[in-house]
Structure formats: structure tokens, C-alpha cells
Amino acid sequence: MKKKLLALSLALAFTSTSAILHAEGTIRAGKEKAAACISCHGDTGNSLVSTFPKLAEQHSSYLIKQLQAFKTGARKNPMMSAIAMGLSDVDMVDIAAYYAVQKVSTNELPILDDAEDEKPATTDADKKADGKDTLQAIIAQGSDLYRNGDLSREVSACIACHGPFGEGNKPAAFPALKSQHADYLIKTLTDFKTDARSNNPENMMHMIAKKMTDEEIKAVSYRISMMK
């Protein structure tokens, strides 16, 4: 009996070690294959341009799904479609595995333009204080929408699919949103709202975004960009 248990333990240990080595190999391969992504998405998946999404710490299930959508044309983007066409299923798995283990960078507070800060101010100090108050009010509005939605207008709470901290849901391939660029989030929600993007199950995001005002889209995007 003891010999059987020992043999079973050794077999499980060997299987576990093999799985770890395979995963590490996949990540190393993914780093090499992601070299073509650096110019837009950054060396570790943290893009420096706010209109290009951060890929670091994103669920591999979601990244694979999006690459497949670009390849089949279900999601429209000339640049990404051209890149995805040259990727095999194995390439997609490797690249997604690499980005999934990278650490997403945090963002600075968004900067409001003059049109967003409508409070009258007579001095630079007053303007700075008013701007800070306005920004905090926008982020607070976004936080309430993220957590509670707006049932009166059938705007679902983001927390239901994307988690309390913007961590997403890997099994369901719902993306992590925390620390994503606000500009990219605004564009994405606007694209869902206008049907420019609709490659999601039963147009779920389209149904939500089309009921959101531009102000709400900006507010929730600002809030999500500050999540860590």
C-alpha cells in the first residue's frame, strides 16, 4: 500500500513539474512572439500611448478570444487584423500567456480640460482646487455607476462581470479593466454604443453602452483607470 502511495505521489509531482515547465516555456515563447507588439503595446504590455490598450495582467482567455476575433474579422481593426492573420492558434496562446503574467502599470490622475471644469475661479490656486473637486466628483459618479449601475435606465453595474476591483473573470473571458487607460476605455465604450464594435456575446456591451450618456462613459472610464 505504501509503495502504491509513493508511486502515486511521484507521478503527481512529475505531472505538476511538467505542467510548470510547459507553462514557463509558453511564456518564454510568447515574449519572443510579442516583439512585434511592442511599438503599440509597450515592452511588457503597458502601452505609453493612452489610445492603445494595456495588455499586461490581462486574462489569457480574453486575449486569445480577441486575437481570434481580429483574425476572423468579427472584430474590425485593419492593423490588428493584419497581425492576427499571421498568428497560429499556438502563437495566440503563447502571446496571451506572456502578457497575462506581466504587471499592469498604474495611471496618474486624469487631467481635465477647461470645458470640463466649469466652476468660476479668480486665481490659479482657485482653479486648481476647483479642477480637483470636479475631477473627484466625476470619479465618484463613475464609482457609483461601476458598482450600482442605473436600474431606472437598465444600465447594468460593471461589477457584475468585471469584479469589484476591475479584475475581470477569466473562465468567462470577461476582461480585467483595472488601470486601463481612460482614453482607451472611453473609445471602447463609445464604439460599443455606436455599433463600431459588437463582437461580444449577444451584444451585451452594446446593450449597456447605448443607454449610457457621454458623461457617464467618461466618468466610469476615469474611475476604472484609477483601480489598482
N, C-alpha and C positions, 0 to 999 in steps of 0.2 A: 504494500500500500504506500509506504514511504517512498519507494522508488518511483511509483507512478506519479505521486505528487511532485517529486523533484523533477521528473521529466516534463510534467505539465508546466511547472514554473519556468524551467529553462526555455521551453517552447514559447511561452508568453513573453518572456524577456527578449528573446530573439526577434519575435514579431514586432514588439514595441520599438526595439532598436532599429530594425529595418525601416519601419514607418518614419521614424525621426530622420534617418539618413536620407530617405527618399524625399521628405519634405524640404530638408536643407538643400538637397540637390535641385529641387524645383525652384526654390528661391534664388539660388545662385544663377540658374539658367535664366530666370526671369529678369534678374538685374542686367544681364548681358543683352537680352532681347528688348529691354525697355530703354536702351540707349537712344533710340530714335524718338522717344517721348520727351526727352529732357528739355528740348528747346521750348516746349509749351508748358509742360507739367512740372518742371524742375528736377533736380538731380535725385531727390528722394520722394518725389510725388507732391512736393509743396511748391506749387506754381507761384512765381513772383508777379504775374500779371493777373489782376483781380477778375478778369473776364474768362480766364481759363481755370477750370476746376482743380482743386486739390484732390489727389488720388491717394495720398498717404492715409493709412489706417482705414481704408475703405474695405468693405466686405468683398472677399474674392467672388462670392456668388453673384453680387451685383455687378462687379466689373466684367465678369465673363458674360453676363446677360447683355450688358450694354455693347460690348465688342461684337457679340453675335448680331445684335440689332443693327449696328453700323454695317456689318458685312452683308446682311440680307437686304438692307435698305429700309427696314422697319423704322429705323431712326435716321433722320436726314442730317448729314453734315458732310460736305464734299471732301474735306481734309481727312476726317476720321474714317469715312467710308473707304477712301483710297488706301489708308494704312491698314484697316481691318481686313481688306480683301487679300492682303499678303500674309495674313496670320492663319496658322492652322489651329485646330482645337487645342493641341498641346501647347502651342505658343501662348494662347489666351490664358490657359491655366497657369502657366509659368509666370507670366507678367502679372496676373492678378495676385498670385501668391506673394510675389515680391512687394507689391505696393501695400498689401494687407498688413505686413509686419513693420512697415515704416511708421514713424511717429508724426502725427499731423501737427503742424505749427499753429501757434495761437495768433490772433489778429489784434491790431491796435483798434481803438475805438473809431467808429466811422466818423468822418468829417462832414458836417452839414454845410450845404451851400446857403447863400443869402436867402434864397426863396423858401427854404425850409425853416429858417429862423425868423419868424415874423414879429417877435416882440420888439418894441421900441427900446432903444438904448442910446445913451448920450456919450458914454466913454467906452474905451477899449475894454476896460475891466467889466463894465456892464454887459457889453456884447458877448464877452467870453462866458460870463455867468449865465446869460440868457441862452446861449447856444448849448451849454452843458445841461441846463434844465430841460430844454426842448429835446435834446438827444435822449436823456433819461426817460422822458415821457413817451417818446417813440418806442424805445426798447421795452418799457413797461407794457405798452399796448401790445407789442409783439409777443411778450411773455404770456400775457393773458390769452391771446389768440392761440398760441402754441399749445398751452395746457388745456384750455377750455373750449376753443372754437367759438362759433356763434350759432347756436342751435336755431335761433329765430330765422336765420337765412340758410340753414343747412350747410354751414361751413364746419367741416369736421376738425376736431383737435388734432394737431400734428403728432402729439404724444402717443396716440393710439397705434401708429405704425412705426414712428421713428424713435420712440422711447423717451423717458423723462430727461435724459441728458443728451439727446441727439445721437445716440449710439446705434440706431437702426435695428434691423432684425435680420441676422444672417440667414437662417433657414428659409425665411420668406423672401429673401433677396431685396428687402427694403433697405435703402442706402443709409449709411451713417451721414449725418448732416453737421455735426459739431465742428466748429472752427472753419467751416467752409467760407469762401469769400462772399461777402454780402452782394457784390455786384453780380456774381455768377448766379446766386440764388434768385435775385430779382429777375434776371433774364430768364432763368429756367421756369419760374412760376408764371411769368408773362407769356412765355412760349406755350405753356400748358393752357393758359387762359385763352390764347388766340388760336389754338389748334396747330401752331407751328411745330409742336411736339406732342405726340399722342401714343407713343409705343409703351403704354403701361396697361396692366390688366383691366379690361372693361373701362378704359379711360378714367380710372379712379382719380388721378391728379387733375385731369381736365375738369371733371365734375366739381371738384373742390375749388380750383383756381378761378374758374369762370365766375364764381359767386363772390370773389374777393375784390375789394377796391384796390386801386394802385397804392393808396396809403397803407392798407393792411399788408399788401405784399412787401412793401418797403419795411414796415415795422417788424414783421416776423422774420424777414431776412436779416435785419440788423441784430435781432435777438439771437438767432441761430449762430450768426458769425461770432458771437461772444461766448458761446458754450465751449466748455473745455472737457 
